[in-house]
């Protein structure tokens, strides 16, 4: 099962690398060397998780994971 199909879970540096490797649309942006990825968390870690990902082959990305929950209630 792909990570995206498992529902929301907050990513950390290790699970973000797993996600990148399992997602061709993302991994293709980083070049051929996915073994040399560097990940730095730069977000506040509250509801937004922001990471800078740098590949040793020269590609780089900023990835932002946002948790959004919407609850609708009908007034009585």
Secondary structure by P-SEA (a helix, b strand, c coil): cccccccbbbbcaaaaaaaaaacaaaaaaacccccbbbbbbccccccbbbbbbbbccbbbbbbbbbbbbbbbbbcc
